[in-house]
Amino acid sequence: MNSSKPTMNRGNCTLKISLAAPQGWSYIAGDAVIGIVSRHAPTVTSEATVKLALRGRVKTQVTKGSGAPYDRHQEGPIYKQLLLPEQHTLFQGPLHIPDNNDSVYWPFEIRMSPYSQDSEFQFNGDLLPSWEEIASSRLPGTFCSVGSSSSACWVEYYLEAEMRYVERGEQKVYTSTCPVQVRHSPDTIFTGFGRQRRTLNRSIRGQQLLSVVHHEERSFVRRTREFFIHPSNSAPELHYKVEVYAPATVQLGNLSNIPYKLKFELLPQTSNALRGIELKVLFNSAKFVIRSETRVTAGTSVHSPSSIHCSLVDLGLEEAFRRLDAFPLMIPLTDKSQTLNLGKMLQLTLHASGLKAGEKDVAATGHITPTFSTHTLRHLNTLQAEFSVTVAGYTTRLHASTPMNILAEL
């Protein structure tokens, strides 16, 4: 088997595994995998054994160094088994397959364990989850991540069949493999989104701020007074804050709107000349990006070589805003905070295929992988948000980044 790639489908007339499932079918931890092992080749033997095993493992390799190839070295691949190495005997005894295009079939049904079976002691550390975490977690789904420096990791499941018999005094061994696609399953029960807060303070200073006063109502006397009260070396100031409330946990496929809120509030430091004026926030655009980080280690010690792979998935929120009838949005900016609930307004829900606004897919973003951990890799997700707002003619971009625990769909 090529150690640098996931296990492939390998079989022919001597031995072949076929799944009783449609093309592209995926299983979930705890499911029964059903199919047949077949042989379509002449065989005459007094004793043959056919065995089948369902394998699950994490495979990692880390390449360290930079520059010329001779300056780099690879650690791994390192294999960590997720399932107990148990073989099921499908057939044992004499076997006769005549040379007339006949085939022999051995049906099987193997139930996949819902939980990781690896009980090897692990060190604690920043990169490695503790054994307590792993022991209580469900099997992760099929996964692959390749870094820019040839570091890579796979979570893979496959069936491996083996046939042994003696023919004319010679031991014959044939093997066949068949990948099994497994979906991630939630290792905890979704009890709510939770909440995280980020506070962003912004300030604007300049004589141009005075133009926010309704100029058609400003008399010559008032403009003259403002000129003397606020000379150029004492420009008025506008201070406001934006509180961002983001979910801590999101479950894929959950139809409850994602509670993502922004609160805008005028701060006391704002100049008196700007108070009593009708100030507004022009909400121009919003962008959501999921930043996924896969931490890979080639070993089980905190001192083992490690690597980090990062990827970005744009959820296409800007497109959802362009569909709104009233856009850009106008939000009053006062001493009392004003709330903009993006999740409720757009009816945002997150799915494995991407973000939805109501019943509509916002954009084709590809696959979103839930947060999960194994002994040698940890996959984390962060929601990166960017907003464009205009206050008193000044446009600024706001950034908020919050870790997000993404649970698999039920």
N, C-alpha and C positions, 0 to 999 in steps of 0.2 A: 504494500500500500504506500502511495506517495505521501510522505509525512508533511509536505508543504501545502497540501490541498485537502479539502473535505473528502470523506469517503464517498466513492462514486458507486453507481449501479453496475455491478459486475456479475455476469452470469451467461451461460450458453446451454447447449444441449446436454452437456455433462451434468450440470446442476444449475437450477435457476429458481429464484424466489419471485413470486407474484403476489401482490396485495389485492385483497378483495375490496377495492376502493377506487373511485374515479380518479382520473388524472389530476394531480395537484391537490389531492386531499390532504388535510392536516389533522393530527390527533391532539388530544389534550391529556395531561397527566391523569392517570387513572383509567384511560380508555383501554379497550381490548383491541389488539392488532390481529387481524384475521387474514389468512391467505393460504397459499399452497407452496410447497417445494416440489419441483418436478425434475425428472431425469428423462431425457429423450436420446438415449444411447444404448446400444447392445451391452448387456451385462449378464454374466453368469458367475455366481459366487455362492459358497455355502454359508457365508457370514458377512453381512453388511450392516453398517450402522450409519444412520442419518440423524444428525443433531442440529438444533437451531438455538440461537441465543439472540436476545435483544440487548444491544450495547448502547450505552449513553455515556458520553465523556466530554470533558473540556480539554481542548488542545491549544496550547499557547507557545509562542516562540518570540523572543526579543532579540533584536539586533542592536548592538551598541557600537559607538564609535562614529567617526565621520571622515569625509575626505576619500582618499583612495581605497579601493576594495581591500587591500592588504591591511588597512588600518581599522577594519571593522571585524567584529566577531559575533557569532550567533549563539544564543543560549536557547536550547530546546530543539525540537518541540518537547514540551512537558505535557504528560497526559494525566488527567485526574478523572477517575471513573465516577459516574453519577448513579449507575445501577449496579446491583450485585452481579458478579460474573456467573450467572446461572445458565446452564445448557439444558435444553429440553430434548429428550430422545423421541424422535418422530417414528423411527423404524429401527428394528434390530432383528436379524434373522437371515435366512437364505433369500436370494434375490435372483430372478430370471426375467430379463427383458430381451425378447427375441429381436432379431434383425429384420423387423417388418414395419418400421416406423411407429411402433407402439411407444407409449409413454407411461410412466408411473408417477402418481401424484400422492403427496403426503400433506393432508390439511393440518393447519395449526391455528391456535388461538392463544396469544400471550397477552396477559394484562400488564399494562405499564404501571409501575409503582407511582403513587402521587408525590412521593417525597424522595429527596436525595438519600442514597444509601451509603454514602462515603463517610465512614466513622473515624477516619484517620485524624490524629491530633494535629491541630494547626496552631501556629504562633499568632498572637494578636499584633496588630500594627495598623498604620494608617491605610495601607493598601489592601490588607487582607481582612475579610470579615471573620468574626469569631466563630468557633464551632457552634455556639449556641444559636447564632443567626442562621447558619446553614442547616442545622439539624431541624429547625422549625420551619424551614422554607420549602415550598413546592419545587418540583423540577422546573428549571428554566426552559424556555422554548428554544428552537433551533435559531442559531445566531452566528454571524460572521462579521468580523471587523479587521480591516487591514490598514496599518499605518503607512506613513510615507517613507519610513526607513526599513521596510520589509518586516517589521514587527506585525504579528497577526494573532488572532485567536478565533476559535470556533467552538460553538456548543453544537454537538451533532449526535444524532441517534440513527442507528442502522441495525438491520437484521443480518446475521452472519450464519450461513448454513455450512455444514461440513459433512462430507460423505467419505467413509473409510471402508475399504474391503480388500481382500486378498485375491489376486488373479494370477494363476500359474506361479504361485510362490512369491509374487511381488506385491508389496503393499501399495495400494492406490489411495490417494487423498485428493479430493476435489472440494473447492470452497466457492461460495458465492456470497455477494453482499448486496443489500438493497437499502438505500437511505429511507428514513422515516421522518417526515416533516412533523414537528411538534410545535403547537402554539403555546405561547406563554399563558400561564394561569395565575390568578391573583393569589399571593401568599398571605394576604391579610384581608379581612372583611372591610369593605368601604363603609365608613361610619360618618363621613362628612368631608367637606372640602378643607376645613381648617382655614386659617387666615394668617397672612404675613403682611407687615406694613413697611413701606419705605417712604421717607419724608424728603421731598426735594424743595429746597428754598431757592427762590430766584429774586433778583432785584434789577431795576431799571433806573438809570439816572440820566437826566438831560433836559434841556429847555423844551425839547420837542414834546415832552409829556404834557405840556400845557395845551397842546392841540387836541387832547382828548376831551376837553371841555366843549360842549356843543357851541361851535364857533358862531352859529347864527344867532345865539342868544347873548354873546359876549359884547358888551358895550365898550366904547372907546375908553370910558373911565375905568372899567374893570381891567381891560388889557394894560392900561397905563399902571394901575395899582400892582398888577402881577409883575410888571417889568421891574418896578422899584423894590418890591418885596423879595423877588427872586432874581437877583443879578446873576450874571453868567458864572461867577465863582461860587454861587450857592444854588446849583441846579436842583430842582425838585427830584424826589426819589419815590419810587413805587416798589414796595416789597410784598411778595405773595408766596404762598407755599402750596405745593401739590402733594397730597397724601395718596399713595398708591396702595391699594389693598388687593393682594393677589392670593390665589388658592395655594395651599401647601400640598394638597393631594388631589389628583384628578384620576377618575377611572374611565378608561376608554369605553365608548359605547353608552355611558351613563347619559340619560336624556335630560337630566337637570341642567339648567343653564349655569355655565361657569361664572362664579361670582367675582368678576374683575371690575373694581371700582376705582374712580379717581375723585378726590375731593379738593376743590379749589377754595382758597381763603385769603382775603386781604390781611396783611400783617400790620400791627400797630406802628411799626417804624415808618410807614408811608407818610409822606409830607402832608401837612394840613391842607395845602392848596389843592390836593387831589381828592380830598375827602368830600363826601356829599355829591361827587360826580358819578354818573352812571358808567361804571367800568364793566367791560365784558371780556371774556376769554373766547377767542375764536379757535375752535378745535379743528385743525386742518386735516390731520391724518394720524393713523395708528398702525403699528407694525408689530407682529408677534413672530418670534423665531425661537424654536426649540434647539438649544445647544446640548448635544449629547456628548458625553465624555466616557470613554471606555478605558479603564485602568487595567493594564495587563501586567502580570508578573510571571516570570519563568521560574517558578519554584514556590515553596510554601513558607519560606522564611522572610522576615522583614528586610533581610539583607540581599534577597534574590534580585537579579536585574529586573527592571520594570520599564514600562513604556505607557504613554497616554495617547490615545487616538481621539480626535475631536471631529464632529460633523455638525452641520447646521441644516435645519429644515425650516424654510419660510412657510408659515401657515397661511399666507395670502390674505391677511386681515385688511390690507389696503383695498383690495378688490371688493370686500364686503361693504366698506364705507362708501365706495363709489356708487353702490346700488341704492343708497339712501336718497329719498326725495329731498329732504332738507339737509343739505350738506354744503359747506362746513357747518358745524354745530355752534350755537351761541350759548355760552354759560355765564350768568351774572357773576361778577367778582365783588364780593362784599365781605363785611366783618364776620358774617356767618357763613360757614362752609356750605358750598353747593356741590352736590354729588352727581357724577356721571357714571351710571352703571352700564358698562360696555356689554357685559355678558347678557344682561336682561334685555337691553335695547336691541341687540343683534341676535338674541337667542343662540348664543354660542355653545356648542358641544364639541368634544374632542373624540375622534375615532381613530382606529389604526390607520385608516387611509388619509386622515387629515382633519381639518377643521370644518364644521358645518355651521351655517347661519340659518336657523330654522330647519327646513327640509333640504336646503340646497348645499351642495358641496362648494366651499369657498374657492378651493384651488386643488389641483392634483399635486399633492406634496410628496407622494411616496409613502413608505412604511414608517410608522412611529413605533419604536421599541419601548416597552415598559421598563421601569427601573428594576434591576435584579442584581444578585450577587452570587458568585460561586467561590471556591477556595482560591482560584487564581485569576479571577477577573471580577470587576465591579463596573456596572453600567449605570451612569447617573444622568439625570436630565435637569436642565435649567431653562426657565422661561425668560427670554430677553425681550423686553418691550421698548419700543421707541415711539414717542408722540411728538407731533409738531403743533405748537400752539402760538397764537398771536395775541399779545396784550398791549394795548395802547400803541399799536402800530409796530411793535417789536416782535419779531418771530424768533422763537427758540425751539430747540429740540430737547426733549426730556428722555432720560434713559433710566430704566429700572430693571434690575436682574434679580430673580428669586429662584431658589432651588425648588424643583417640583417633583414630587414622588408620583410617578405615573403607574397606576395599577392596570393589570391586564383586564381585558373584557371578560365578563362572566360567561 
